[in-house]
Amino acid sequence: MAKPSADDGELRRACTAAIEDPHQKIVMAIRVAKSHGILGKSSKLGRQMAKPRVLALSMQSKGQRTTAFLHVLKYSTGGVLEPAKLYKLKYLSKVEVLTNDPSGCTFTLGFDNLRSQSVAPPQWTMRNIDDRNRLLLRILNTCKDVLGRLPKVVGIDVVEMALWAKENTPTAPAQSKVRDGVPVASAVSETELKVNVEKELVSQAEEEDMEALLGTYVIGVGEAEAFSERLKRELQALEAANVHAILESEPLMDGVMQGLESATNCVDDMDEWLNIFNVKLRHMREDIESIESRNNKLVMQSVNNKSLIEELDKLLEGLNVPPEYASSLTGGSFDEARMLQNVEACEWLTGALRGLEAPNLDPAYANMRAVKEKRAELEKLKTTFVRRASEFLRNYFASLVDFMISDKSYFSQRGQLKRPDHADLRYKCRTYARLLQHLKSLDKNCLGPLRKAYCSSLNLLLRREAREFANELRASTKASRNPTVWLEGSTGSGQNVNATDTSTVSDAYAKMLTIFIPLLVDESSFFAHFMCFEVPTLVPPGGVVNGNKPEYDDDDDLGIMDIDDNDSKSGKNSAELAALNESLQDLLDGIQEDFYAVVDWAYKIDPLRCISMHGITERYLSGQKADAAGFVRLLLGDLEARISMQFGRFVDEACHQIERNERNVRQVGVLSYIPRFATLATRMEQYIQGQSRDLVDQAYTKFVSIMFATLEKIAQTDPKYADIFLLENYAAFQNSLYDLANIVPTLAKFYHQASEAYEQACTRHISMIIYYQFERLFQFHRRIEDLMFTVAPEEIPFQLGLSKMDLRKMLKSSLSGVDKSIAAMYKKLQKNLTSEELLPSLWDKCKKEFVDKYESFAQLVAKIYPNENIPSVTEMRELLASM
């Protein structure tokens, strides 16, 4: 049923019942139509989708605080109101009347606490403008009273709202209205129409002012033609007044023009005077600038002259040769007491020459006559000093060495080995180390002759010391000479077993190396630093060479700076290293002959001592890692080659002794060099030291290869007894080398090779004995086996010579008295065997081989002749076991 008004008491009561909150008082309830528009777009579809709703404005008071709510209620299916939405008016930020609705009855309410601002707010449509104004006015008044502020109003004039409120302020009596043909009582109450002045949107004074303002513009506005005529008349009067004013001001303008002309003349005169003054000032400025320029030049010239005088003073000071330095450079003594003055003079001369070179001297001074003359004078001083110092040092080196050579106490003498001691020599040479360094900086070419002179002098001393030491070392070493014939067939077998101890020989060689190798390394290192070679250090300061400390201290005692590591990577360093090795060749050349003499002497006493000497040499050779000790490494390499050559001579001679056996008369039994080689190998193993294993293994390989080859050749001279000869000798080789083969891999390889050859010889010899005694039996066996490749087994008994009768005849002739045949086979095996200890093992092999062959024969007979009876394998095995 339709309601007579959009807002009435019955609707408020229904809303109060729907809200069910006694603390909230409904102050206004009004029916509206709800629709949705698209955000940012106007839509007329909202009218078609309008839904009836009721907007109720309620108030809730809590003490001094009042809260206003806006309820949205909807009708349920039974027409009963129920809550749909609830808004708090304190979040109301915008009231907008939509302009796309011509009636002006549609508006939106914007709340700033809505979660999604991207969704368009609902559009509320009232029945008429009065209902819209009544609701909006109540909302605005409530916001002003409760919140103290007004939301933003868009799309409606506030003044219009105020006028509407004023017109609808008086209380209207209740009257009936006809709406839709049905009389409806008015729902407007007196309470709602009371609007106080304090609650109006526009005050009374503001309203009167606006009316007065509007009244002024209403006058005559409705009579357009009269108003237009009035404006034309006023414009003409204004133009006339302006022309009149201009005409009245002409005398005044003439006076002003005259004044301006007079002022212009004065300004022209002033400009002319200023131009004159400007010209005079410009001339004065030019004169002042000229004066300042000349003054600046004079000041600059004064400063330059002062600096030039100071620079010339410095140049003259550098060009001046102090008299004490001049006397030292030209004619001073080189005694040890004067060396400090000589070194200081060298340092000054070096600095003076360096100061006259391009990097340290301004190029402008290079062509000055005084500089050229002074450079020539300094070069002359340098040449004189270098010549004098070089001549002195050459004579000094020679005199030092001559003095030491003339004194026999420096060398080994009969009954006394003397260790070379060069400490005093190096101490005296070290006095001139700084001098040599300065000579190198002055003239590098002067070092070449000095190095040669030093090497030549010291070479004589080193060779003399080595020769005297080697002679006395050989003379003082007592050792019996061992024979060099180890494997000769004609010598007694016990000769080498009782060989004398010759360890003193290798000890003497080791002593020679222990004394002289560190000495030579020390001399090489001292020479490299003393003669200013730019190479890395040979031995680190405080280092050890093969367990021996160097005899001289580190580089600082020489007064020479350590060489930078980066220099060792340059090509210059490589050239220096080559020059150093060449000088070391001159320094130590010839000393190797005395080492060779010791090696040859030791070889003559005991050739096997070459093994020990080879290991000793290899140990020293592996310890020489310094680049500057190149000659020492070469010396050790030559000694190692010499030792290897001498040992090779011994090995070759022993091989010739082995080969001479094949030219002798028929050989029987074990050859003599088989057990002697075992003795020789045992002795060689005792002499192995360090890296000499390869040398010994090569000798083993050569020995055994010749032994086996000679053995085969001797066996071929008598084929009848070849297998007996071979198996006896290979067995002897295994027996004599069994212990050594377990610890020496090379001998183990030859041990296995001899074992294989022994097995082959045994097999051949045993097969020969078996076939000799049972020839017909195994020939019959072989013929059957050959026919089985071409003839079926059942047809073989019908072949010529293989019938059953032939089988019986063969068995009767071969196996009748088989025990006698076996005994004869044992006697034949025993007859030609010289090594009785081999007989049991050979007889066991023979019995096993015979049983295997007979078992194969029995199986073949059972297959070809199934009805024939022959002695079983078991019977034959028992017969052999009983013998």
ZAVOSE-907568 format. One line per 8 residues: number of its first residue (from 1); their letters; for each residue x, y, z of C-alpha. Coordinates in steps of 0.2 Angstrom, whole numbers. Last residue first. Example, Ala and Ser with C-alpha at 12.3 -4.5 7.8 and 13.67 -1.06 7.14 Angstrom:
REM ZAVOSE-907568
2) sa) 68,-5,36  62,-22,39
//
This chain:
REM ZAVOSE-907568
883) msallerm) 544,-492,-39  528,-495,-29  520,-479,-35  523,-483,-53  514,-500,-51  500,-491,-42  498,-479,-56  498,-493,-70
875) etvspine) 485,-502,-60  474,-487,-59  476,-483,-77  469,-500,-81  479,-514,-90  470,-517,-107  454,-527,-111  447,-525,-128
867) npyikavl) 428,-525,-130  426,-506,-133  440,-504,-146  438,-487,-153  431,-478,-137  440,-488,-124  456,-488,-134  455,-468,-134
859) qafseykd) 452,-468,-115  467,-480,-112  479,-469,-123  474,-453,-114  477,-462,-97  494,-468,-104  499,-451,-108  494,-444,-91
851) vfekkckd) 502,-458,-82  518,-456,-91  519,-437,-88  516,-440,-69  529,-453,-68  542,-442,-77  538,-427,-67  540,-437,-51
843) wlspllee) 557,-444,-58  562,-426,-62  559,-420,-44  568,-435,-37  583,-433,-49  587,-414,-47  597,-417,-31  609,-429,-41
835) stlnkqlk) 615,-415,-52  625,-424,-65  611,-432,-74  616,-443,-89  612,-460,-81  598,-456,-69  585,-453,-82  591,-469,-91
827) kymaaisk) 590,-479,-75  572,-473,-72  567,-478,-89  575,-495,-87  565,-497,-71  549,-492,-81  553,-505,-94  556,-518,-81
819) dvgslssk) 540,-515,-73  531,-516,-90  537,-534,-92  523,-537,-105  517,-520,-108  525,-515,-125  526,-532,-135  510,-539,-128
811) lmkrldmk) 501,-522,-130  507,-520,-148  501,-538,-153  484,-535,-145  482,-519,-155  487,-527,-171  474,-541,-168  461,-528,-165
803) slglqfpi) 465,-520,-181  475,-504,-183  489,-510,-195  477,-507,-210  461,-499,-206  446,-510,-200  448,-505,-182  447,-486,-187
795) eepavtfm) 429,-488,-195  420,-486,-178  429,-470,-175  424,-462,-191  439,-458,-202  447,-441,-207  452,-432,-191  451,-448,-181
787) ldeirrhf) 465,-455,-192  479,-444,-184  473,-449,-166  474,-467,-171  491,-465,-178  497,-456,-162  491,-470,-151  500,-483,-161
779) qflrefqy) 516,-473,-160  513,-471,-141  513,-490,-138  526,-494,-151  539,-481,-143  536,-486,-125  554,-485,-119  561,-471,-130
771) yiimsihr) 545,-462,-130  545,-460,-111  564,-455,-111  561,-442,-125  545,-435,-116  555,-433,-100  569,-423,-109  557,-411,-118
763) tcaqeyae) 546,-408,-103  561,-405,-92  569,-392,-105  552,-383,-106  551,-382,-87  569,-375,-85  566,-362,-99  550,-356,-89
755) saqhyfka) 560,-355,-73  575,-346,-81  563,-333,-87  555,-332,-69  572,-329,-62  576,-316,-75  561,-306,-70  565,-308,-52
747) ltpvinal) 583,-302,-55  576,-286,-61  564,-284,-47  578,-286,-34  571,-292,-16  564,-309,-19  576,-312,-34  591,-310,-22
739) dylsnqfa) 585,-325,-11  582,-337,-25  598,-332,-35  608,-348,-33  594,-360,-34  586,-352,-49  603,-352,-59  607,-370,-53
731) aynellfi) 590,-375,-60  593,-366,-76  610,-375,-78  603,-392,-74  588,-390,-86  599,-384,-100  612,-397,-99  599,-411,-98
723) daykpdtq) 590,-403,-113  605,-402,-123  611,-420,-120  608,-427,-138  609,-409,-146  628,-408,-142  634,-391,-149  616,-383,-147
715) aikeltaf) 618,-383,-128  633,-372,-129  624,-359,-139  609,-360,-127  620,-357,-112  629,-343,-121  612,-334,-124  607,-336,-106
707) misvfkty) 623,-330,-99  624,-315,-111  606,-310,-107  610,-313,-89  625,-301,-89  618,-287,-99  602,-286,-89  611,-287,-73
699) aqdvldrs) 623,-273,-78  608,-262,-83  600,-266,-66  617,-261,-57  617,-244,-66  599,-241,-63  601,-245,-44  615,-232,-43
691) qgqiyqem) 603,-218,-37  607,-219,-18  620,-232,-14  622,-250,-20  638,-258,-15  630,-273,-5  619,-277,-20  635,-278,-31
683) rtaltafr) 642,-291,-19  627,-302,-20  626,-300,-39  644,-306,-40  641,-321,-29  626,-326,-39  636,-323,-55  649,-335,-48
675) piyslvgv) 636,-348,-46  631,-348,-65  649,-343,-71  655,-361,-68  643,-370,-80  632,-383,-72  635,-401,-79  645,-405,-94
667) qrvnrenr) 653,-394,-107  661,-400,-122  678,-392,-125  679,-373,-123  674,-360,-136  657,-358,-128  665,-353,-111  673,-338,-119
659) eiqhcaed) 656,-329,-120  656,-328,-101  673,-320,-100  668,-308,-113  653,-303,-103  664,-300,-88  675,-289,-99  660,-279,-105
651) vfrgfqms) 653,-277,-87  670,-271,-81  672,-259,-96  654,-253,-92  660,-249,-74  674,-238,-81  661,-229,-92  649,-227,-78
643) iraeldgl) 662,-220,-67  668,-208,-81  650,-203,-85  647,-199,-66  663,-189,-65  658,-179,-81  641,-175,-73  649,-170,-57
635) llrvfgaa) 661,-158,-66  646,-151,-76  637,-148,-60  652,-139,-53  653,-129,-69  635,-123,-68  637,-117,-50  628,-100,-55
627) dakqgsly) 612,-109,-58  610,-115,-41  603,-133,-40  618,-143,-35  611,-156,-22  606,-169,-36  624,-170,-42  630,-173,-24
619) retighms) 619,-188,-22  623,-194,-40  641,-194,-36  639,-204,-20  628,-217,-30  641,-218,-44  655,-220,-32  646,-235,-23
611) icrlpdik) 643,-243,-40  661,-240,-46  667,-249,-31  663,-265,-41  679,-262,-51  690,-264,-35  708,-258,-35  709,-253,-53
603) yawdvvay) 693,-244,-52  698,-234,-37  713,-228,-46  703,-223,-61  691,-214,-50  705,-205,-41  713,-200,-57  697,-193,-64
595) fdeqigdl) 695,-182,-49  713,-175,-52  709,-172,-71  693,-163,-66  703,-148,-59  708,-144,-77  695,-130,-79  690,-122,-63
587) ldqlsenl) 692,-103,-65  691,-103,-84  675,-113,-84  669,-102,-70  672,-87,-82  661,-95,-96  648,-99,-83  648,-81,-77
579) aaleasnk) 646,-74,-95  631,-85,-98  623,-80,-82  626,-61,-86  618,-64,-103  603,-72,-95  602,-58,-82  601,-45,-96
571) gsksdndd) 587,-55,-104  577,-52,-89  569,-64,-77  583,-64,-65  582,-45,-64  565,-46,-55  572,-55,-40  583,-40,-36
563) idmigldd) 601,-44,-34  607,-42,-16  619,-27,-13  637,-29,-12  648,-24,2  657,-41,2  652,-45,20  634,-41,15
555) dddyepkn) 634,-55,3  634,-69,16  648,-76,25  662,-87,18  666,-106,21  649,-112,15  641,-124,28  642,-142,23
547) gnvvggpp) 627,-154,23  626,-155,4  628,-136,2  620,-128,17  613,-111,19  618,-96,31  615,-84,17  606,-93,3
539) vltpvefc) 619,-102,-9  621,-98,-27  613,-80,-25  604,-74,-41  614,-66,-55  621,-49,-58  639,-53,-59  649,-41,-48
531) mfhaffss) 666,-49,-48  666,-52,-29  648,-59,-31  650,-72,-44  668,-76,-38  662,-79,-20  648,-91,-27  660,-100,-38
523) edvllpif) 673,-102,-24  659,-108,-12  653,-121,-25  671,-126,-28  675,-128,-9  658,-137,-7  663,-149,-20  681,-151,-14
515) itlmkaya) 681,-158,3  666,-169,3  670,-174,-15  687,-180,-11  681,-188,5  668,-198,-5  682,-204,-16  692,-210,-1
507) dsvtstdt) 677,-218,6  674,-227,-10  692,-234,-9  691,-237,10  676,-249,6  688,-261,-2  685,-277,9  694,-292,3
499) anvnqgsg) 686,-305,-9  684,-322,0  669,-327,-11  678,-321,-27  691,-335,-28  680,-349,-22  675,-355,-40  693,-357,-46
491) tsgelwvt) 698,-348,-62  696,-357,-79  678,-352,-83  681,-333,-81  666,-325,-72  674,-314,-59  691,-308,-67  694,-290,-60
483) pnrsakts) 704,-297,-46  703,-287,-30  717,-275,-25  721,-274,-7  717,-257,1  727,-245,11  722,-227,8  736,-215,12
475) arlenafe) 745,-214,-5  728,-212,-14  723,-197,-3  741,-190,-4  740,-189,-22  722,-183,-23  726,-169,-10  742,-163,-19
467) raerrlll) 732,-163,-36  717,-154,-29  727,-141,-20  738,-138,-36  723,-137,-47  714,-124,-35  730,-113,-34  733,-113,-53
459) nlsscyak) 715,-109,-56  715,-95,-44  728,-85,-54  719,-88,-71  702,-85,-64  707,-68,-56  716,-62,-72  701,-67,-82
451) rlpglcnk) 689,-58,-71  700,-42,-71  702,-43,-90  683,-43,-92  679,-31,-78  686,-16,-87  672,-17,-100  659,-12,-87
443) dlsklhql) 667,6,-85  663,18,-71  649,7,-63  659,-9,-64  674,0,-57  663,6,-43  658,-12,-39  676,-18,-40
435) lraytrck) 681,-4,-27  668,-10,-16  675,-28,-17  693,-22,-14  694,-27,4  685,-43,1  700,-49,-9  710,-50,7
427) yrldahdp) 697,-59,17  694,-71,3  712,-76,3  713,-77,22  697,-89,22  704,-99,7  707,-115,17  711,-131,8
419) rklqgrqs) 709,-146,19  727,-154,21  729,-173,22  745,-177,31  756,-192,29  766,-185,15  760,-167,12  743,-159,8
411) fyskdsim) 744,-140,3  745,-123,12  761,-128,22  770,-129,5  771,-110,5  776,-105,-13  758,-108,-19  751,-96,-6
403) fdvlsafy) 763,-82,-11  760,-84,-29  741,-84,-27  742,-67,-18  754,-60,-30  744,-64,-45  728,-57,-37  737,-41,-33
395) nrlfesar) 745,-39,-50  728,-40,-58  721,-28,-45  734,-15,-47  733,-15,-66  714,-13,-65  715,1,-52  728,11,-63
387) rvfttklk) 718,9,-79  701,13,-70  708,28,-62  716,35,-78  700,32,-88  689,40,-75  700,55,-73  700,57,-92
379) elearkek) 681,55,-93  680,69,-79  690,81,-89  680,78,-105  664,81,-95  672,97,-88  676,103,-105  659,99,-112
371) varmnaya) 650,107,-97  661,123,-98  657,124,-117  639,123,-114  630,111,-125  622,100,-112  617,115,-101  600,118,-110
363) pdlnpael) 597,99,-109  595,101,-90  606,88,-82  600,74,-72  591,64,-85  604,69,-99  620,65,-90  631,77,-82
355) grlagtlw) 625,72,-64  629,54,-68  647,59,-71  648,69,-55  640,55,-45  652,42,-52  667,53,-48  661,56,-31
347) ecaevnql) 658,38,-27  675,34,-34  683,47,-24  674,40,-8  680,22,-13  698,28,-15  698,37,2  691,22,11
339) mraedfsg) 704,11,2  719,21,8  723,9,23  721,-6,12  734,0,0  728,7,-17  740,22,-17  734,39,-25
331) gtlssaye) 740,45,-41  726,51,-52  710,47,-43  716,49,-26  724,66,-30  709,72,-39  698,67,-24  708,77,-12
323) ppvnlgel) 709,92,-24  690,93,-25  685,93,-43  673,108,-48  660,104,-60  647,101,-47  650,117,-38  651,126,-54
315) lkdleeil) 634,119,-58  627,124,-41  634,141,-43  627,142,-61  610,137,-54  611,151,-40  616,164,-53  602,159,-64
307) sknnvsqm) 590,160,-50  595,177,-46  595,182,-64  578,175,-66  571,184,-51  579,201,-57  572,198,-75  555,195,-68
299) vlknnrse) 556,211,-58  562,221,-73  548,213,-84  535,217,-71  541,235,-70  541,237,-89  523,229,-89  517,241,-75
291) iseiderm) 524,256,-84  515,251,-100  499,248,-90  500,265,-82  503,274,-99  489,264,-106  477,269,-92  482,287,-93
283) hrlkvnfi) 478,287,-112  462,279,-108  458,292,-95  461,306,-107  450,299,-120  436,296,-106  438,314,-100  434,320,-118
275) nlwedmdd) 420,308,-120  413,314,-104  413,332,-109  404,328,-125  391,318,-115  388,333,-103  385,344,-118  373,332,-125
267) vcntasel) 364,331,-109  363,349,-107  355,351,-124  343,337,-120  338,346,-104  334,362,-114  324,352,-126  314,343,-112
259) gqmvgdml) 310,360,-104  304,366,-120  293,351,-122  286,352,-105  281,370,-108  273,366,-124  263,352,-115  256,364,-102
251) peseliah) 251,375,-116  242,360,-124  233,353,-108  215,361,-112  214,352,-129  218,335,-121  205,338,-108  192,343,-121
243) vnaaelaq) 195,327,-131  193,316,-115  177,324,-110  170,322,-127  174,303,-127  166,301,-110  150,310,-116  149,299,-131
235) lerklres) 151,283,-120  137,289,-108  125,292,-122  129,275,-129  126,266,-113  109,275,-110  103,270,-127  107,252,-124
227) faeaegvg) 98,252,-107  83,259,-115  83,246,-129  86,232,-116  72,237,-104  72,221,-92  89,226,-85  82,243,-80
219) ivytglla) 85,240,-61  88,222,-58  107,224,-55  105,235,-40  92,224,-32  104,209,-33  116,218,-22  103,223,-10
211) emdeeeaq) 96,205,-9  114,198,-7  117,210,7  100,206,15  104,187,15  122,189,22  114,199,36  101,185,40
203) svlekevn) 115,172,40  116,159,26  117,139,29  104,142,43  106,133,60  110,149,70  95,157,62  84,143,68
195) vkletesv) 74,132,57  58,125,64  50,115,49  55,98,57  47,101,73  31,107,65  28,91,57  27,87,38
187) asavpvgd) 18,71,35  4,78,25  -11,67,25  -14,57,9  -30,58,-1  -29,45,-15  -30,49,-34  -12,46,-37
179) rvksqapa) -8,59,-24  -21,71,-17  -15,81,-3  -23,83,14  -18,96,26  -9,97,42  -5,115,45  12,121,39
171) tptnekaw) 24,127,51  34,142,44  52,137,38  48,131,21  52,148,12  68,151,22  74,133,19  71,136,0
163) lamevvdi) 81,152,1  95,143,10  95,129,-3  96,141,-17  110,150,-8  119,134,-7  118,131,-25  117,113,-30
155) gvvkplrg) 128,102,-41  142,99,-29  142,101,-10  158,96,0  154,91,18  150,104,31  159,105,48  156,106,66
147) lvdkctnl) 153,88,68  137,87,77  128,103,73  136,106,56  134,88,50  116,88,57  112,104,47  119,96,31
139) irlllrnr) 110,80,33  93,89,37  96,101,22  100,86,11  84,77,16  72,92,15  80,98,-1  78,81,-9
131) ddinrmtw) 60,79,-3  56,96,-9  64,93,-26  53,78,-30  51,59,-28  69,57,-23  82,47,-32  98,40,-23
123) qppavsqs) 113,35,-33  124,21,-26  143,25,-25  153,19,-40  166,6,-36  184,11,-37  184,18,-20  184,1,-13
115) rlndfglt) 185,0,6  173,15,10  180,26,23  179,43,13  160,43,11  152,51,-4  133,53,-5  125,53,-22
107) ftcgspdn) 111,63,-29  96,61,-40  81,73,-39  88,86,-51  73,84,-63  85,84,-78  96,70,-71  113,71,-80
99) tlvevksl) 118,85,-68  119,73,-53  118,81,-36  134,78,-26  136,78,-7  154,74,-2  164,70,13  153,60,24
91) yklkylka) 164,50,36  157,59,52  140,54,45  142,36,50  135,24,37  124,8,40  118,-3,26  104,-16,23
83) pelvggts) 93,-15,39  76,-24,37  59,-16,33  44,-28,31  35,-30,14  34,-49,16  48,-52,4  59,-40,13
75) yklvhlfa) 59,-21,10  76,-12,12  84,-1,24  99,11,23  103,19,39  113,36,41  121,38,58  124,53,69
67) ttrqgksq) 135,52,85  133,63,99  146,66,113  143,75,129  136,59,138  134,46,125  120,52,113  114,43,97
59) mslalvrp) 106,51,83  97,43,68  94,48,50  84,35,40  85,32,21  72,19,15  74,9,-1  65,5,-16
51) kamqrglk) 76,-2,-30  80,7,-47  86,-5,-61  76,5,-75  82,22,-68  100,16,-67  100,12,-85  101,31,-89
43) sskgligh) 120,30,-86  133,44,-84  151,38,-84  166,40,-72  161,25,-61  146,17,-69  129,20,-61  119,11,-48
35) skavriam) 101,14,-43  92,16,-26  74,24,-25  70,34,-10  58,34,5  61,45,19  65,43,38  70,58,49
27) vikqhpde) 75,60,68  76,42,72  83,40,89  97,28,93  99,21,111  84,9,109  93,-1,95  81,-12,86
19) iaatcarr) 85,-5,69  69,-13,61  57,-6,75  65,11,74  63,11,55  44,6,57  42,20,69  50,32,57
11) legddasp) 39,26,43  23,29,54  29,46,59  30,52,41  43,55,27  40,51,9  22,55,11  5,47,8
3) kam) 11,29,8  7,17,-5  0,0,0
//
